[in-house]
Amino acid sequence: MQKLNTRQITTAALIGGIYVALSYFGNIFGLTYGPVQFRFSEALTVLPFLNPLATWGLFVGCILSNILSPYGPLDLIFGSLATLLAGLLTARCKSKWLAPLPPVICNGILVGGLISYQEVGFTAAFPGTFLFNCATVALGELVVCYVLGLPLLALMAKAKVFGTSSQVLPS
């Protein structure tokens, strides 16, 4: 097991703190929670492509952000796990164009399912509600991750924010 140094822990903590700040900022405008989400903080979910340790900062940041979630403890658990899974998968992506897809898919399915369960439970209405919520959450995630996340990814790689150990951005 690799021992983490102070810089790595600090970087993960900063990413988590920025995630929380952006989530709370978006909540002022009603964009952070709900079936249609444009959570600005989700633009950061592409960072594990450059630095896999960013995943842990995102996970903790998501936990802290979801404390305010109207969906309660389920969102605190499953919404945060969706971000963790997305980060782990993003770190394995081979192309910058694919890096935003794990957050889109993971949040669409897990958060869409969570919202559907909160709305109708596991009734006959669940499949239709799930498809709707899955699509709307994934669409919001897609916009944020590609419109904000990809430029952020390019900027961070160009600035070599994560030092020399950053992956080179393949086309």
GROMACS elastic network, one bead per residue, 0.5 to 0.9 nm:
[ bonds ]
;  ai    aj funct       b0    kb
    4     7     6  0.81932   500
    4     8     6  0.61813   500
    4     9     6  0.67047   500
    5     8     6  0.54565   500
    5     9     6  0.64450   500
    5    10     6  0.86739   500
    6     9     6  0.52202   500
    6    10     6  0.59906   500
    6    11     6  0.84913   500
    7    10     6  0.50728   500
    7    11     6  0.60082   500
    7    12     6  0.86104   500
    8    11     6  0.51183   500
    8    12     6  0.62512   500
    8    13     6  0.85935   500
    8    53     6  0.73216   500
    8    54     6  0.87685   500
    9    12     6  0.52115   500
    9    13     6  0.61480   500
    9    14     6  0.86314   500
    9    53     6  0.84186   500
    9    57     6  0.85640   500
   10    13     6  0.50006   500
   10    14     6  0.60789   500
   10    15     6  0.85904   500
   11    14     6  0.51137   500
   11    15     6  0.62275   500
   11    16     6  0.86167   500
   11    53     6  0.84387   500
   11    54     6  0.74489   500
   11    57     6  0.78614   500
   11   162     6  0.85173   500
   12    15     6  0.51490   500
   12    16     6  0.62124   500
   12    17     6  0.86514   500
   12    53     6  0.64801   500
   12    54     6  0.52390   500
   12    55     6  0.77312   500
   12    56     6  0.63814   500
   12    58     6  0.75901   500
   13    16     6  0.50163   500
   13    17     6  0.61077   500
   13    18     6  0.86031   500
   13    54     6  0.86646   500
   13    56     6  0.84024   500
   13    57     6  0.54013   500
   13    58     6  0.86235   500
   13    60     6  0.83013   500
   13    61     6  0.82734   500
   14    18     6  0.60934   500
   14    19     6  0.84402   500
   14    57     6  0.73085   500
   15    18     6  0.51714   500
   15    19     6  0.60881   500
   15    20     6  0.87068   500
   15    44     6  0.77457   500
   15    54     6  0.67409   500
   15    55     6  0.89966   500
   15    56     6  0.88783   500
   15    57     6  0.53665   500
   15    58     6  0.63776   500
   15    61     6  0.75543   500
   16    19     6  0.50164   500
   16    20     6  0.63172   500
   16    21     6  0.87321   500
   16    54     6  0.82714   500
   16    56     6  0.78918   500
   16    58     6  0.50483   500
   16    59     6  0.73405   500
   16    60     6  0.59720   500
   16    62     6  0.74978   500
   16    64     6  0.86412   500
   17    20     6  0.51591   500
   17    21     6  0.62160   500
   17    22     6  0.86314   500
   17    57     6  0.78795   500
   17    58     6  0.86500   500
   17    60     6  0.87103   500
   17    61     6  0.60978   500
   18    21     6  0.50488   500
   18    22     6  0.60527   500
   18    23     6  0.84375   500
   18    41     6  0.74272   500
   18    44     6  0.86782   500
   18    61     6  0.77753   500
   19    22     6  0.53039   500
   19    23     6  0.61051   500
   19    24     6  0.86612   500
   19    40     6  0.82712   500
   19    42     6  0.75197   500
   19    43     6  0.89418   500
   19    44     6  0.71240   500
   19    57     6  0.83276   500
   19    58     6  0.66324   500
   19    61     6  0.54249   500
   19    62     6  0.70148   500
   19    65     6  0.77715   500
   20    23     6  0.50943   500
   20    24     6  0.61560   500
   20    25     6  0.84783   500
   20    41     6  0.72717   500
   20    58     6  0.88972   500
   20    60     6  0.89575   500
   20    61     6  0.52647   500
   20    62     6  0.68392   500
   20    63     6  0.87982   500
   20    64     6  0.65505   500
   20    65     6  0.52315   500
   20    66     6  0.89643   500
   21    24     6  0.52774   500
   21    25     6  0.60531   500
   21    26     6  0.86439   500
   21    41     6  0.79102   500
   21    61     6  0.88945   500
   21    65     6  0.83267   500
   22    26     6  0.61321   500
   22    27     6  0.85376   500
   22    39     6  0.76229   500
   22    40     6  0.58449   500
   22    42     6  0.87174   500
   23    26     6  0.51846   500
   23    27     6  0.62037   500
   23    28     6  0.89841   500
   23    31     6  0.85932   500
   23    32     6  0.60233   500
   23    39     6  0.60169   500
   23    40     6  0.64234   500
   23    41     6  0.54499   500
   23    42     6  0.83494   500
   23    62     6  0.84846   500
   23    65     6  0.62445   500
   23    66     6  0.88802   500
   24    28     6  0.66904   500
   24    32     6  0.75325   500
   24    65     6  0.70142   500
   24    68     6  0.86791   500
   25    28     6  0.54633   500
   25    29     6  0.75173   500
   25    31     6  0.89437   500
   25    32     6  0.84372   500
   25    40     6  0.83696   500
   26    29     6  0.54931   500
   26    30     6  0.64271   500
   26    31     6  0.52370   500
   26    32     6  0.53501   500
   26    33     6  0.89154   500
   26    38     6  0.76772   500
   26    39     6  0.61830   500
   26    40     6  0.64637   500
   26    41     6  0.82996   500
   27    31     6  0.54812   500
   27    33     6  0.72269   500
   27    39     6  0.81758   500
   28    31     6  0.76394   500
   28    32     6  0.84592   500
   29    32     6  0.80251   500
   30    33     6  0.69352   500
   30    34     6  0.84042   500
   30    37     6  0.85388   500
   30    38     6  0.89841   500
   31    34     6  0.76630   500
   31    36     6  0.75073   500
   31    37     6  0.53403   500
   31    38     6  0.51734   500
   31    39     6  0.60239   500
   31    40     6  0.83823   500
   32    36     6  0.84928   500
   32    37     6  0.54365   500
   32    38     6  0.59934   500
   32    40     6  0.77318   500
   32    41     6  0.87836   500
   32    69     6  0.86065   500
   33    36     6  0.74778   500
   33    37     6  0.57506   500
   33    38     6  0.82443   500
   33    39     6  0.76298   500
   33    66     6  0.88215   500
   33    69     6  0.65066   500
   33    70     6  0.73239   500
   33    71     6  0.85132   500
   34    37     6  0.59201   500
   34    69     6  0.88068   500
   34    70     6  0.81131   500
   34    71     6  0.85745   500
   34   115     6  0.75421   500
   34   137     6  0.82113   500
   35   111     6  0.86796   500
   35   112     6  0.72412   500
   35   115     6  0.68779   500
   35   116     6  0.87922   500
   35   132     6  0.84811   500
   35   133     6  0.55690   500
   35   134     6  0.82521   500
   35   135     6  0.89848   500
   35   136     6  0.60537   500
   35   137     6  0.58103   500
   36   133     6  0.78278   500
   36   136     6  0.52832   500
   36   137     6  0.54308   500
   36   138     6  0.86316   500
   36   139     6  0.79221   500
   36   140     6  0.61434   500
   37    40     6  0.89990   500
   37   136     6  0.76735   500
   37   137     6  0.59083   500
   37   138     6  0.86467   500
   37   139     6  0.84031   500
   37   140     6  0.52433   500
   37   141     6  0.70953   500
   38    41     6  0.86936   500
   38    42     6  0.81397   500
   38   137     6  0.84470   500
   38   139     6  0.89133   500
   38   140     6  0.51141   500
   38   141     6  0.65860   500
   38   143     6  0.77156   500
   38   144     6  0.63227   500
   39    42     6  0.56085   500
   39    43     6  0.79226   500
   39   140     6  0.78302   500
   39   141     6  0.75478   500
   39   144     6  0.71735   500
   40    43     6  0.58584   500
   40    44     6  0.81764   500
   40   144     6  0.64338   500
   40   145     6  0.86918   500
   40   148     6  0.79159   500
   41    44     6  0.57462   500
   41    45     6  0.77294   500
   41    58     6  0.89763   500
   41    62     6  0.88763   500
   41   144     6  0.85251   500
   42    45     6  0.52778   500
   42    46     6  0.81224   500
   42    58     6  0.88210   500
   42    83     6  0.87346   500
   42   103     6  0.79004   500
   42   141     6  0.71104   500
   42   144     6  0.65996   500
   42   145     6  0.64638   500
   42   148     6  0.88177   500
   42   149     6  0.76865   500
   43    46     6  0.64964   500
   43    47     6  0.84208   500
   43   100     6  0.84200   500
   43   141     6  0.84089   500
   43   144     6  0.56260   500
   43   146     6  0.78029   500
   43   147     6  0.82968   500
   43   148     6  0.55269   500
   43   150     6  0.78789   500
   43   152     6  0.75492   500
   43   153     6  0.89433   500
   44    47     6  0.56140   500
   44    48     6  0.85248   500
   44    54     6  0.88093   500
   44    58     6  0.76120   500
   44   145     6  0.78780   500
   44   148     6  0.86156   500
   44   149     6  0.62492   500
   44   152     6  0.78023   500
   44   153     6  0.84214   500
   45    48     6  0.67879   500
   45    49     6  0.86513   500
   45    54     6  0.83050   500
   45    55     6  0.76562   500
   45    58     6  0.69487   500
   45    83     6  0.75788   500
   45    86     6  0.74885   500
   45    87     6  0.62965   500
   45    90     6  0.78499   500
   45    99     6  0.85699   500
   45   100     6  0.73097   500
   45   102     6  0.88921   500
   45   103     6  0.66693   500
   45   145     6  0.74425   500
   45   149     6  0.74337   500
   46    49     6  0.58206   500
   46    50     6  0.79230   500
   46    86     6  0.89963   500
   46    87     6  0.75401   500
   46    90     6  0.65890   500
   46    91     6  0.83403   500
   46    96     6  0.84921   500
   46    99     6  0.57337   500
   46   100     6  0.56638   500
   46   101     6  0.89487   500
   46   102     6  0.89138   500
   46   103     6  0.80557   500
   46   145     6  0.71976   500
   46   149     6  0.60617   500
   46   150     6  0.73678   500
   46   152     6  0.83020   500
   46   153     6  0.66112   500
   47    50     6  0.54746   500
   47    51     6  0.61952   500
   47    52     6  0.75680   500
   47    53     6  0.89450   500
   47    54     6  0.61529   500
   47    55     6  0.77295   500
   47    87     6  0.80848   500
   47    90     6  0.80753   500
   47    91     6  0.80768   500
   47    99     6  0.85774   500
   47   149     6  0.83452   500
   47   152     6  0.84434   500
   47   153     6  0.65597   500
   47   156     6  0.84321   500
   48    53     6  0.65912   500
   48    54     6  0.51550   500
   48    55     6  0.56402   500
   48    87     6  0.57920   500
   48    88     6  0.73733   500
   48    89     6  0.85441   500
   48    90     6  0.58492   500
   48    92     6  0.84537   500
   48    99     6  0.84755   500
   49    52     6  0.64300   500
   49    54     6  0.87516   500
   49    87     6  0.82268   500
   49    89     6  0.88633   500
   49    90     6  0.55058   500
   49    92     6  0.70693   500
   49    93     6  0.65855   500
   49    94     6  0.82993   500
   49    95     6  0.86016   500
   49    96     6  0.74414   500
   49    99     6  0.63064   500
   49   153     6  0.82509   500
   49   166     6  0.85009   500
   49   167     6  0.73514   500
   49   169     6  0.87862   500
   50    54     6  0.83857   500
   50    91     6  0.72989   500
   50   153     6  0.78048   500
   50   156     6  0.82858   500
   50   157     6  0.72021   500
   50   162     6  0.73314   500
   50   165     6  0.83361   500
   50   166     6  0.50536   500
   50   167     6  0.52914   500
   50   168     6  0.79186   500
   50   169     6  0.82159   500
   51    54     6  0.56906   500
   51    55     6  0.80587   500
   51    91     6  0.71743   500
   51   162     6  0.68019   500
   51   165     6  0.79366   500
   51   166     6  0.61573   500
   51   167     6  0.76334   500
   52    55     6  0.58159   500
   52    56     6  0.82792   500
   52    87     6  0.75190   500
   52    88     6  0.72335   500
   52    90     6  0.81774   500
   52    91     6  0.51690   500
   52    92     6  0.84613   500
   53    56     6  0.58268   500
   53    57     6  0.73195   500
   53    87     6  0.89922   500
   53    91     6  0.87596   500
   54    57     6  0.52247   500
   54    58     6  0.62365   500
   54    59     6  0.86253   500
   54    87     6  0.77159   500
   55    58     6  0.51462   500
   55    59     6  0.61306   500
   55    60     6  0.87779   500
   55    83     6  0.80196   500
   55    84     6  0.62766   500
   55    85     6  0.86413   500
   55    86     6  0.82849   500
   55    88     6  0.64612   500
   55    90     6  0.87477   500
   55    91     6  0.80485   500
   56    60     6  0.62385   500
   56    61     6  0.83977   500
   56    84     6  0.71898   500
   56    87     6  0.80813   500
   57    60     6  0.53213   500
   57    61     6  0.59602   500
   57    62     6  0.84562   500
   58    62     6  0.59453   500
   58    63     6  0.85632   500
   58    80     6  0.86860   500
   58    83     6  0.69876   500
   58    84     6  0.72481   500
   58    87     6  0.76600   500
   59    62     6  0.51421   500
   59    63     6  0.63007   500
   59    64     6  0.87817   500
   59    80     6  0.59346   500
   59    81     6  0.73405   500
   59    82     6  0.87714   500
   59    83     6  0.59469   500
   59    84     6  0.52090   500
   59    85     6  0.89965   500
   59    87     6  0.81391   500
   60    63     6  0.50635   500
   60    64     6  0.63099   500
   60    65     6  0.85860   500
   60    80     6  0.78574   500
   60    84     6  0.88704   500
   61    64     6  0.51827   500
   61    65     6  0.60758   500
   61    66     6  0.85684   500
   61    80     6  0.85848   500
   62    66     6  0.59525   500
   62    67     6  0.87058   500
   62    76     6  0.79535   500
   62    79     6  0.76250   500
   62    80     6  0.53721   500
   62    81     6  0.88226   500
   62    83     6  0.71050   500
   62    84     6  0.87888   500
   63    66     6  0.52403   500
   63    67     6  0.66648   500
   63    75     6  0.87651   500
   63    76     6  0.57395   500
   63    77     6  0.75159   500
   63    79     6  0.80364   500
   63    80     6  0.54703   500
   63    81     6  0.87789   500
   64    67     6  0.55246   500
   64    68     6  0.81611   500
   64    76     6  0.81837   500
   65    68     6  0.63252   500
   65    69     6  0.74714   500
   65    76     6  0.83223   500
   66    70     6  0.84874   500
   66    71     6  0.85827   500
   66    72     6  0.78550   500
   66    73     6  0.83700   500
   66    75     6  0.64206   500
   66    76     6  0.50449   500
   66    77     6  0.85734   500
   66    79     6  0.75579   500
   66    80     6  0.75328   500
   67    70     6  0.86597   500
   67    72     6  0.73745   500
   67    73     6  0.79141   500
   67    75     6  0.84711   500
   67    76     6  0.63212   500
   68    71     6  0.86157   500
   68    72     6  0.77459   500
   68    76     6  0.88651   500
   69    72     6  0.56871   500
   69    73     6  0.83131   500
   69    75     6  0.67597   500
   69    76     6  0.74304   500
   70    75     6  0.82891   500
   71    74     6  0.64581   500
   71    75     6  0.55394   500
   71    76     6  0.80826   500
   71   114     6  0.81395   500
   71   115     6  0.73248   500
   71   118     6  0.70881   500
   72    75     6  0.56866   500
   72    76     6  0.64525   500
   72    77     6  0.89635   500
   73    77     6  0.61468   500
   73    78     6  0.84416   500
   74    77     6  0.52233   500
   74    78     6  0.57812   500
   74    79     6  0.74435   500
   74   114     6  0.72517   500
   75    78     6  0.51924   500
   75    80     6  0.70160   500
   75   111     6  0.74875   500
   75   114     6  0.70804   500
   75   115     6  0.85364   500
   76    79     6  0.58075   500
   76    80     6  0.58744   500
   76    81     6  0.84224   500
   77    80     6  0.54529   500
   77    81     6  0.61378   500
   77    82     6  0.87206   500
   78    82     6  0.60479   500
   78    83     6  0.86718   500
   78   110     6  0.68370   500
   78   111     6  0.72216   500
   78   114     6  0.75681   500
   79    82     6  0.50920   500
   79    83     6  0.65687   500
   79    84     6  0.88418   500
   79   107     6  0.72627   500
   79   110     6  0.69206   500
   79   111     6  0.57776   500
   79   114     6  0.80647   500
   80    83     6  0.51363   500
   80    84     6  0.62962   500
   80    85     6  0.86978   500
   81    85     6  0.60378   500
   81    86     6  0.83666   500
   81   110     6  0.86479   500
   82    85     6  0.52038   500
   82    86     6  0.60189   500
   82    87     6  0.85408   500
   82   103     6  0.76270   500
   82   106     6  0.54482   500
   82   107     6  0.56750   500
   82   109     6  0.86754   500
   82   110     6  0.62160   500
   82   111     6  0.73927   500
   83    87     6  0.60497   500
   83    88     6  0.86118   500
   83   103     6  0.67063   500
   83   106     6  0.73903   500
   83   107     6  0.71802   500
   84    87     6  0.51455   500
   84    88     6  0.62703   500
   84    89     6  0.86835   500
   85    88     6  0.51608   500
   85    89     6  0.62118   500
   85    90     6  0.85117   500
   85   102     6  0.80203   500
   85   103     6  0.81754   500
   85   106     6  0.71187   500
   86    89     6  0.51527   500
   86    90     6  0.59246   500
   86    91     6  0.85771   500
   86   100     6  0.88858   500
   86   101     6  0.83976   500
   86   104     6  0.81653   500
   86   105     6  0.80505   500
   86   106     6  0.59084   500
   86   107     6  0.79172   500
   87    91     6  0.61800   500
   87    92     6  0.88650   500
   87   102     6  0.74988   500
   87   103     6  0.72927   500
   88    91     6  0.53669   500
   88    92     6  0.69508   500
   88   102     6  0.87473   500
   89    92     6  0.52961   500
   89    93     6  0.67456   500
   89    99     6  0.83992   500
   89   102     6  0.60482   500
   89   103     6  0.84965   500
   90    93     6  0.52142   500
   90    94     6  0.88234   500
   90    98     6  0.80051   500
   90    99     6  0.51964   500
   90   100     6  0.71970   500
   90   101     6  0.77565   500
   90   102     6  0.58835   500
   90   103     6  0.77008   500
   91    94     6  0.85368   500
   91    99     6  0.78180   500
   92    99     6  0.84812   500
   93    96     6  0.74199   500
   93    97     6  0.89056   500
   93    98     6  0.63361   500
   93    99     6  0.56714   500
   93   102     6  0.88352   500
   94    97     6  0.87431   500
   94    98     6  0.73889   500
   94    99     6  0.78284   500
   94   169     6  0.86547   500
   94   170     6  0.73503   500
   95    98     6  0.53606   500
   95    99     6  0.64525   500
   95   169     6  0.69899   500
   95   170     6  0.54883   500
   95   171     6  0.63195   500
   96    99     6  0.50812   500
   96   100     6  0.77643   500
   96   150     6  0.74612   500
   96   153     6  0.78728   500
   96   154     6  0.85605   500
   96   169     6  0.60529   500
   96   170     6  0.63468   500
   96   171     6  0.66479   500
   97   100     6  0.69183   500
   97   101     6  0.81378   500
   97   146     6  0.84266   500
   97   150     6  0.76808   500
   97   170     6  0.87324   500
   97   171     6  0.74119   500
   98   101     6  0.54408   500
   98   102     6  0.78461   500
   99   102     6  0.67445   500
   99   103     6  0.83094   500
   99   145     6  0.87849   500
   99   150     6  0.83275   500
  100   103     6  0.59410   500
  100   104     6  0.65942   500
  100   141     6  0.86655   500
  100   142     6  0.74110   500
  100   145     6  0.53860   500
  100   146     6  0.63956   500
  100   149     6  0.72150   500
  100   150     6  0.74981   500
  101   104     6  0.50342   500
  101   105     6  0.60951   500
  101   106     6  0.84406   500
  101   142     6  0.76018   500
  101   145     6  0.80887   500
  101   146     6  0.88510   500
  102   105     6  0.52139   500
  102   106     6  0.58240   500
  102   107     6  0.82235   500
  103   106     6  0.52287   500
  103   107     6  0.57497   500
  103   108     6  0.79809   500
  103   138     6  0.84535   500
  103   141     6  0.71212   500
  103   142     6  0.82783   500
  103   145     6  0.78121   500
  104   107     6  0.55745   500
  104   108     6  0.58069   500
  104   109     6  0.85411   500
  104   137     6  0.79910   500
  104   138     6  0.50961   500
  104   139     6  0.76453   500
  104   140     6  0.83515   500
  104   141     6  0.52002   500
  104   142     6  0.55973   500
  104   145     6  0.76195   500
  105   108     6  0.50815   500
  105   109     6  0.61286   500
  105   110     6  0.84133   500
  105   134     6  0.88241   500
  105   138     6  0.65143   500
  105   141     6  0.86619   500
  105   142     6  0.89158   500
  106   109     6  0.54347   500
  106   110     6  0.58621   500
  106   111     6  0.77548   500
  106   138     6  0.84555   500
  107   110     6  0.52323   500
  107   111     6  0.50167   500
  107   112     6  0.68682   500
  107   134     6  0.80185   500
  107   137     6  0.68350   500
  107   138     6  0.65195   500
  107   141     6  0.75186   500
  108   111     6  0.57914   500
  108   112     6  0.51707   500
  108   113     6  0.78623   500
  108   133     6  0.75342   500
  108   135     6  0.65292   500
  108   136     6  0.76077   500
  108   137     6  0.50822   500
  108   139     6  0.79870   500
  108   141     6  0.77114   500
  109   112     6  0.51871   500
  109   113     6  0.58119   500
  109   114     6  0.84620   500
  109   130     6  0.83385   500
  109   131     6  0.89396   500
  109   133     6  0.85627   500
  109   134     6  0.54987   500
  109   135     6  0.86022   500
  109   137     6  0.83785   500
  109   138     6  0.78601   500
  110   113     6  0.51136   500
  110   114     6  0.61111   500
  110   115     6  0.86810   500
  110   134     6  0.80325   500
  111   115     6  0.60950   500
  111   116     6  0.84317   500
  111   133     6  0.81271   500
  111   134     6  0.73709   500
  111   137     6  0.72245   500
  112   115     6  0.52881   500
  112   116     6  0.61493   500
  112   117     6  0.86246   500
  112   129     6  0.86925   500
  112   130     6  0.60835   500
  112   131     6  0.78431   500
  112   132     6  0.79771   500
  112   135     6  0.76505   500
  112   136     6  0.78791   500
  112   137     6  0.60929   500
  112   138     6  0.80185   500
  113   116     6  0.50401   500
  113   117     6  0.60883   500
  113   118     6  0.85802   500
  113   126     6  0.87177   500
  113   129     6  0.85498   500
  113   130     6  0.55906   500
  113   131     6  0.85499   500
  113   133     6  0.72056   500
  113   134     6  0.67676   500
  114   117     6  0.51404   500
  114   118     6  0.62234   500
  114   119     6  0.86531   500
  114   130     6  0.85942   500
  114   133     6  0.89862   500
  115   118     6  0.50542   500
  115   119     6  0.61603   500
  115   120     6  0.87445   500
  115   129     6  0.87485   500
  115   130     6  0.79275   500
  115   133     6  0.69051   500
  115   134     6  0.88244   500
  116   119     6  0.50441   500
  116   120     6  0.60659   500
  116   121     6  0.69121   500
  116   122     6  0.85181   500
  116   125     6  0.89846   500
  116   126     6  0.63746   500
  116   127     6  0.85111   500
  116   128     6  0.89440   500
  116   129     6  0.56071   500
  116   130     6  0.52314   500
  116   131     6  0.87706   500
  116   132     6  0.86053   500
  116   133     6  0.65200   500
  116   134     6  0.85551   500
  117   120     6  0.55098   500
  117   122     6  0.62595   500
  117   123     6  0.87832   500
  117   126     6  0.70429   500
  117   129     6  0.86277   500
  117   130     6  0.80455   500
  118   121     6  0.59083   500
  119   126     6  0.85726   500
  119   129     6  0.81568   500
  120   123     6  0.63086   500
  120   124     6  0.85811   500
  120   125     6  0.65241   500
  120   126     6  0.61492   500
  120   129     6  0.77212   500
  121   124     6  0.88806   500
  121   125     6  0.82484   500
  121   126     6  0.66652   500
  122   125     6  0.76178   500
  122   126     6  0.56240   500
  122   127     6  0.86488   500
  123   126     6  0.54405   500
  123   127     6  0.84747   500
  124   127     6  0.70546   500
  124   128     6  0.85031   500
  125   128     6  0.58606   500
  125   129     6  0.61557   500
  125   130     6  0.84991   500
  126   129     6  0.50754   500
  126   130     6  0.57334   500
  126   131     6  0.85104   500
  127   130     6  0.50392   500
  127   131     6  0.62351   500
  127   132     6  0.87083   500
  128   131     6  0.51950   500
  128   132     6  0.63176   500
  128   133     6  0.86738   500
  129   132     6  0.51587   500
  129   133     6  0.60859   500
  129   134     6  0.83139   500
  130   133     6  0.51728   500
  130   134     6  0.57073   500
  130   135     6  0.83115   500
  131   134     6  0.51265   500
  131   135     6  0.60685   500
  131   136     6  0.86260   500
  132   135     6  0.52583   500
  132   136     6  0.62274   500
  132   137     6  0.86284   500
  133   136     6  0.51173   500
  133   137     6  0.59268   500
  133   138     6  0.82116   500
  134   137     6  0.54340   500
  134   138     6  0.59505   500
  134   139     6  0.84170   500
  135   138     6  0.51665   500
  135   139     6  0.59286   500
  135   140     6  0.86501   500
  136   139     6  0.50371   500
  136   140     6  0.62651   500
  136   141     6  0.85219   500
  137   140     6  0.52962   500
  137   141     6  0.61312   500
  137   142     6  0.85076   500
  138   142     6  0.58689   500
  138   143     6  0.85902   500
  139   143     6  0.62706   500
  139   144     6  0.86813   500
  140   143     6  0.52735   500
  140   144     6  0.62866   500
  140   145     6  0.85409   500
  141   144     6  0.51937   500
  141   145     6  0.58474   500
  141   146     6  0.83041   500
  142   145     6  0.52736   500
  142   146     6  0.59080   500
  142   147     6  0.79917   500
  143   146     6  0.54983   500
  143   147     6  0.55142   500
  143   148     6  0.76306   500
  143   149     6  0.88974   500
  144   147     6  0.54128   500
  144   148     6  0.53024   500
  144   149     6  0.64164   500
  145   148     6  0.56609   500
  145   150     6  0.65517   500
  146   149     6  0.52634   500
  146   150     6  0.51637   500
  146   151     6  0.78264   500
  147   150     6  0.63941   500
  147   151     6  0.70870   500
  148   151     6  0.58340   500
  148   152     6  0.62840   500
  148   153     6  0.87874   500
  149   152     6  0.50211   500
  149   153     6  0.60457   500
  149   154     6  0.87006   500
  150   154     6  0.62780   500
  150   155     6  0.86021   500
  151   154     6  0.50942   500
  151   155     6  0.61008   500
  151   156     6  0.85391   500
  152   155     6  0.50578   500
  152   156     6  0.60144   500
  152   157     6  0.84881   500
  153   156     6  0.52028   500
  153   157     6  0.61191   500
  153   158     6  0.85336   500
  153   169     6  0.86718   500
  154   157     6  0.52024   500
  154   158     6  0.60586   500
  154   159     6  0.85305   500
  154   169     6  0.76708   500
  155   158     6  0.51545   500
  155   159     6  0.60597   500
  155   160     6  0.84282   500
  155   161     6  0.88187   500
  156   159     6  0.51548   500
  156   160     6  0.59714   500
  156   161     6  0.55305   500
  156   162     6  0.77440   500
  157   161     6  0.66902   500
  157   162     6  0.78234   500
  157   166     6  0.71739   500
  157   167     6  0.79079   500
  157   168     6  0.73141   500
  157   169     6  0.71301   500
  158   161     6  0.79474   500
  159   162     6  0.84818   500
  159   163     6  0.87609   500
  160   163     6  0.51788   500
  160   164     6  0.68792   500
  160   165     6  0.88882   500
  160   166     6  0.70810   500
  161   164     6  0.86966   500
  161   166     6  0.81982   500
  162   165     6  0.67565   500
  162   166     6  0.57108   500
  163   166     6  0.61076   500
  164   167     6  0.82827   500
  166   169     6  0.88420   500
  167   170     6  0.86057   500
